[in-house]
Amino acid sequence: MESSKRRIAKNSIALYIRMLLKTCISLYTSRIVLDALGIEDYGIYNIVGGIVIALSFLNRSIAASTERFLTFEIGKKDFAQVKKTFSLSVSIHAGIALLIFILAETLGNYLLRSYVNIPIERMDAAREVFHFSVLASIFTIIQAPYNAAIIAYERMGVYAYVSILEVALNLIIALLLSYITFYRLEWYGALICVSTAIITTCYILYCRWNFVECRWKFVWDFSLCKKLLAFSGWNICGALAWTGRVQGINIILNFFYGPCLNAAYGISTQVNNALGAFVQSFIAALNPPIIKKYASGEIIEMERLIFMGARYSCYLLLLLAVPLLLEMDSILSVWLKEVPEYTTLFTRIAILETIVSAVGTTMLTGIVATGRIKIYQIVMIGLSALNLVCAYVLLSVGLPSFVVLITSVVVALFLFLGRLGILYSLLKISKLRFISETMHLLKNILSVAFLSVSFPILLHWLWDEDGFTKSLVIIACSITSVALSAFFVGLTQSERKALLAILESKVSKK
């Protein structure tokens, strides 16, 4: 057990270092790209890339299946089955890559020409970017099984290093873009495609050199293929619903308001993704242990990891979310040379959605671990479809653009409740114990959230004069407030002792 905890802690640290560097570089890169392309072209890239993402939902679904089945077999120590699962997954992904290419160059191209609101003089550039984005998505699809293998084997350090390389390449691309004086949008799409190809190559080579089970050869196992595709079938439906909720909103905003509002939505999404990535870094370290606990029949320990992960995820997110919510205007003005209209409002609402979603992330891992995801995906489909319909109807009747993001927050709340109920029904554990764990979780999170924001909000309201000093003080107070609240209220006595012991050992080593 202790070795498992140490491994989780080590992997979490590696992923957090990765995310810290990745976030800083990514945000700076966005500033350069937005300045080089301009608001209109940046919005065009966002909406065109969104079409490709919408057509790539099949890949995400199969990739999730691959990770689950690889981790499950590793937990059972059946490495022959691991090898077979990996090879079959690679073959399936190759087929998906071909399918996505056909869909993108037919249906996607048709949508781009017929329904996307892009100025006529920029349509040729949009088409070029679209083709490069399709090719980049093909590389991403091929990369997915190798990514899944690295996570399943808990080699988070490697995942971190390659991710840092990826953002470094993107930074170089952004800097080069500043020196290009013609066809900037087209060049950006082409260079991002090259970057994706390099990263895919890195993942493939590492897996081939380090995991005997991850050397592809053609195999056919109808039973295994059926299991993979059956599990993926519902994932595909859920991924399609997710696409409708996220990228569909992007397309709807474009339909009603044009590419300039897509720029604001794109920036808010990027900030939101950066926050979510910090949570996912911790979750990525927890996912394999949770699935392995289920595979070995340790259900109580699995449940403990799920609820612990939910608490910690929320605390870690609040460290960044609270200062961002309070000082968003100041942060955006420093980050971007030109801030598109509605960016601040969009970003604040999106952060609230991320906070709600973060609480239920490990619960989804628990559901996936069981392999029984039908009910969850039905709930996901229903809520996501409702979100998309509401977005279109609300904008059609003349309500302001930000209402579609508010509906997303409501959907995230109902989705959390759905995950909670489904997890209980699948694990078949003590009702009293589950209710107790849930109430403890909600009590801790709400208490930490309330205590964290109380003093920073009061200080923000009382400090009339805006400026750099005010922003710096409020950000520092916010982080300190969240850290103290989480430590003294959000952690148990044993968790506080364990954390202090870890800190003391780190200090003594230095």
Secondary structure, DSSP 4 states (H G I P E B T S, - for coil): -HHHHHHHHHHHHHHHHHHHHHHHHHHHHHHHHHHHHHHHHHHHHHHHHHHHHHHTHHHHHHHHHHHHHHHHHHHHT-HHHHHHHHHHHHHHHHHHHHHHHHHIIIIIHHHHHHT----GGGHHHHHHHHHHHHHHHHHHHHHHHHHHHHHHTT-HHHHHHHHHHHHHHHHHHHHHHHH--S-HHHHHHHHHHHHHHHHHHHHHHHHHHH-GGGS------HHHHHHHHHHHHHHHHHHHHHHHHHHHHHHHHHHHH-HHHHHHHHHHHHHHHHHHHHHHHHHHHHHHHHHHHHHTT-HHHHHHHHHHHHHHHHHHHHHHHHHHHHSHHHHHHHH-SS--TTHHHHHHHHHHHHHHHHHTHHHHHHHHHHT--HHHHHHHHHHHHHHHHHHHHHHHTT--TTHHHHHHHHHHHHHHHHHHHHHHHHH---HHHHHHHHHHHHHHHHHHHHHHHHHHHHHHHH--S-SHHHHHHHHHHHHHHHHHHIIIIIS-HHHHHHHHHHHHHHHHH-
